[in-house]
Amino acid sequence: MIDLMRPIDAQFLETPYYGSRQMTRHLRRLGHDVGRKRVRRLMTVMRLRAIYQRPRTTVPHPAHRKYPCLLRDLVSDRPNQVWCSDITYIPMRKGFLYLVSIMDWSTREVLSWRLSNTMDSEFCIEALQEALIRYGAPEIFNTDQGSNSRRPGSRRCWKRA
């Protein structure tokens, strides 16, 4: 057990982002015959947890305008009345993918979606434009007022609709 803990500790000091999978590969390259479960157990005993990259989200600027919540006590009972949009990050082996989806509240149908490897506003605008072309403009478009919904390109897209 100690003969495996030393190389795990030494490698973890060099690469603290190695989890049990990468550490297992590293130990096998060194000639140790180990399985992932054993490496995971040893890393747990040693209290080693991989540090992994977090998604790059932004903090809103204090000068940005906050829009009122139009959804309080509103019952969405027909299609195309209320749409919502949100960005989700999907962890990948070497970073993240960002998924934006636009959904109708009443039908719970995904109207449009896009994937991107950067969190820029272009892929959000493309998804919004596609939904507007296919379904027309809703009465209310709800977002979490995150960075991409506050950008000038997103607001211009809504003004044209």
ZIDA-V746827 format. One line per field, one symbol per residue. ss: DSSP state (h for helix, s for strand, l for the rest). psi: psi as a letter, one per 30 degrees, with the letter a starting at -180 (. if undefined). A space follows every 10 residues. Layout:
BEGIN
ss: ???
psi: ???
END
This chain:
BEGIN
ss: lhhhhhhhhh hhhhlllllh hhhhhhhhhl lllllhhhhh hhhhhlllll llllllllll llllllllll llllllllll lsssssssss ssllssssss ssssllllls ssssssllll lhhhhhhhhh hhhhhlllls ssllllhhhh lhhhhhhhhh l
psi: eefeeeeeee eeeeifgkae eeeeeeeeef gkjlleeeee eeeeefhkkk klklkjllkk kffkkkkljg fkgkjjgllg ekllklkkkj klehblkkkk kkkkeefgkj elllklflhl fefeeeeeee eeeeflklek jklghaefff keeeeeeeef .
END
